[in-house]
Amino acid sequence: MLHLKSDTAARWFEQVDEDLNAVLIDHAHCEKKAAGTALNLMFAYVEDRELCREMTEIVNEELEHFHMVVDLLERRGVRFRRLTPSTYGRKLNDLVRKQEPQRAVDRLLVAGLIEARSCERFNRLADHVDDAELAEFYRSLFESEARHHTTYTRLAKHFAPAEEVTRRLDELAELEAEILAASDDPPRMHS
């Protein structure tokens, strides 16, 4: 369902255990970035009415998640602040081809893979943390992240045949797994 080519490594859970607060802060930043990505796609492909409608829903949902994470941080006495982001998103976006319509396909698939990885990590994190509130919070996000992944993958088929989209998704998913395996980023949602 999520089209991922690897599971989250034990190394990431060690990072979570070392600095859960940094991962939580980064999660808030990721929600903002996800809203920004959806908004940018609306501007780039304004003629695609279905895409714009779907992106509007994703923007609203991602901003709602952002506020939920910020509220969670506040309840825990953790100050929301700037962090150096992981290199994950930049490296994935570096794979986006430059010419349209391939660019549209790649932008949507990269966004979908990021959502898929978030979904996988939220599910695993819910089982990993020894904190009922946090476990429930991450379980509550699973469904929407999975839906976003599916939406992005479906919308990529507006710009290329399904077989081409599936082939490219497999290629990008392999590269996504390699990017994570080679990561030496500090503790982040996608480190």
C-alpha positions in Angstrom: 0.0 0.0 0.0 2.7 2.5 0.9 5.1 1.5 -1.9 8.2 1.7 0.5 11.2 -0.4 -0.3 12.6 -0.5 3.2 11.4 -0.5 6.8 12.6 2.0 9.3 16.0 0.9 10.7 16.7 0.3 14.4 19.2 3.3 14.2 16.2 5.6 13.9 14.6 4.3 17.0 17.9 4.8 18.9 17.8 8.4 17.7 14.2 8.8 18.9 15.2 7.4 22.3 18.2 9.8 22.4 16.3 13.0 21.6 12.5 12.5 21.3 12.0 16.2 21.7 14.0 17.0 18.6 11.9 14.5 16.6 8.7 16.0 17.9 9.8 19.5 17.0 10.9 18.3 13.6 7.5 16.7 13.2 5.9 20.1 13.5 8.2 21.5 10.9 7.4 18.6 8.6 3.7 19.3 8.9 4.3 22.9 7.8 6.4 21.7 4.9 3.8 19.3 3.8 1.2 22.1 3.7 3.6 24.2 1.7 4.2 21.4 -0.8 0.5 20.9 -1.4 0.1 24.7 -1.8 3.0 24.9 -4.3 1.4 22.1 -6.3 -1.9 24.0 -6.4 0.0 27.0 -7.9 2.0 24.9 -10.3 -0.9 22.9 -11.7 -3.8 25.4 -11.3 -5.5 24.1 -14.5 -6.1 20.6 -12.9 -9.3 21.2 -10.9 -9.2 17.9 -9.1 -5.6 18.3 -8.1 -6.4 21.8 -6.7 -9.4 20.5 -4.7 -7.4 17.6 -3.3 -4.4 19.9 -2.4 -6.8 22.3 -0.6 -7.9 19.5 1.6 -4.3 18.4 2.2 -3.2 21.9 3.1 -5.9 22.3 5.6 -5.3 18.9 7.2 -1.5 19.4 7.3 -1.9 22.8 9.0 -4.3 21.2 11.5 -1.7 18.5 12.2 0.9 21.3 12.7 -1.2 22.9 15.3 -1.8 19.5 17.0 1.9 18.9 17.2 2.6 22.4 18.5 -0.1 21.9 21.2 1.5 18.6 22.1 4.9 20.3 22.5 3.3 23.0 24.7 1.6 20.4 26.9 5.0 18.7 27.4 6.8 22.0 28.1 8.9 21.7 24.9 9.6 25.0 23.2 9.0 25.0 19.4 12.0 26.3 17.7 14.0 26.2 14.5 16.0 23.1 13.8 18.4 22.2 11.0 16.3 20.0 8.8 17.3 16.5 7.7 18.7 16.2 4.2 16.0 13.6 3.3 13.5 16.0 1.6 16.1 17.9 -0.3 17.7 14.7 -1.6 14.4 13.3 -2.7 13.5 16.6 -4.4 16.8 16.6 -6.2 15.5 13.5 -8.0 12.6 15.4 -9.6 13.1 15.6 -13.3 13.1 19.2 -14.8 10.8 18.8 -17.8 7.0 18.7 -17.7 5.0 16.4 -17.5 7.7 14.3 -15.9 8.3 17.0 -13.3 4.7 16.9 -12.2 4.8 13.1 -11.9 8.0 13.3 -9.8 6.8 16.1 -7.6 3.6 14.2 -6.8 5.4 10.9 -6.2 8.1 12.4 -4.0 5.4 14.1 -1.9 3.6 10.7 -1.8 6.7 8.9 -0.7 7.4 11.4 2.1 3.8 10.8 3.3 4.3 7.1 3.1 7.4 7.2 5.2 5.7 9.5 7.7 2.8 7.0 7.8 5.2 4.1 8.4 7.1 5.9 11.1 4.0 7.1 12.9 2.7 3.6 13.1 6.1 2.2 14.3 6.5 5.2 16.7 3.1 4.5 18.3 4.3 1.0 19.2 7.8 2.1 20.3 7.1 5.0 22.7 6.3 4.3 26.3 3.8 7.1 26.5 0.1 6.5 26.1 -0.8 10.1 24.9 2.0 10.1 22.3 1.2 6.6 21.1 -2.5 7.5 20.6 -1.5 10.8 18.9 0.7 8.9 16.3 -2.0 6.3 15.7 -4.5 9.1 15.0 -2.3 10.4 12.2 -1.7 7.1 10.4 -4.9 7.1 8.3 -4.6 10.7 7.0 -0.9 10.1 6.0 -1.8 6.9 4.1 -4.6 8.8 2.4 -2.3 11.6 1.4 0.2 9.1 -0.1 -2.7 7.5 -2.1 -3.9 10.9 -3.3 -0.5 12.0 -4.5 0.1 8.7 -6.3 -3.4 8.8 -8.0 -2.9 12.4 -9.1 0.4 11.6 -10.7 -1.6 9.5 -13.2 -3.1 12.8 -14.5 0.3 13.5 -16.0 1.4 10.1 -17.3 0.0 6.6 -18.0 -0.5 4.4 -14.9 2.3 2.0 -16.0 4.8 4.8 -16.3 3.8 6.2 -12.9 4.1 2.8 -11.2 7.6 2.3 -12.8 8.7 5.7 -11.7 7.3 5.2 -8.2 9.3 2.0 -7.9 12.5 3.8 -9.0 12.0 6.7 -6.6 11.1 4.3 -3.7 14.4 2.4 -4.2 16.2 5.7 -4.1 14.3 6.8 -1.0 15.4 3.7 0.8 19.0 4.4 -0.2 18.8 8.0 1.0 17.5 6.8 4.4 20.1 4.0 4.7 23.0 6.5 4.0 21.6 9.2 6.4 23.9 10.6 9.1 21.4 13.4 10.0 20.7 14.2 13.7 17.4 12.9 15.1 14.6 14.0 12.9 11.3 12.6 11.6 13.1 11.5 8.4 16.7 11.0 9.6 
